[in-house]
Amino acid sequence: MAQANSGEFRSPDCTLAFSDGLFELKSVDGKKFNYNATLIFPNKDKKFMLDKVRSVVGMKWGDKGQAMFDRGLIKSPLLDGDGPSARNKQTGDLYNGFGPDVFFIRANAQEDAKPHVYFRSKHVQADKEDIYSGCIGFAVLNAYTWENQSGGNGVSFGIRAFQKLREGDSLGGRAPFNPDKWIVELNDEEDVLS
């Protein structure tokens, strides 16, 4: 039986975390590689995202699926901002940017469907210099169902594109370079060597 898919939609504004996944293929099991993004949302946007999840649960499994989802028998892609998935596995500390006032999702794209990433123009793709963990933007997503004999049933998000809207506080890793802070303007008459 075919899986249900919400079709593309624009997410609410969010904070991007683990930004390198938009540009570099990663693997969890060493076999299957994909692109991914972790998107952090304020809790006020949970209903919007939950409605997308419930929509595909209903398409795939009907009323029975909704009851199973409510009992936790269908895995939700909405993760608590202060839950186990928001913590460093070695130390137990919350990652920067996570906490009780937010929730997050992990969205994936297949190896042959690298997400489009934009900043200032729809005509020019952004690169890793523009996009960093902590910047604010939105994603073009789709919610879809999945079934796995060993892992059960669930819903995940695919990511088609991300657009950075504005700067945000760096969450660590590679921070954006700010030339205004460090680079001085020189005029032609100044002796560069003095």
Secondary structure by P-SEA (a helix, b strand, c coil): cbbbbcccccccbbbbcccccccbbbbccccbbbbbbbbbbcccaaaaaaaaaaaaaaacccaaaaaaaaaccccccccccccccccccccccccccccccbbbbbbbbccccccccccccccccccccccccccccccccccbbbbbcccccbbbbbbcccccccccccccccccccccccbbbbcccccccc
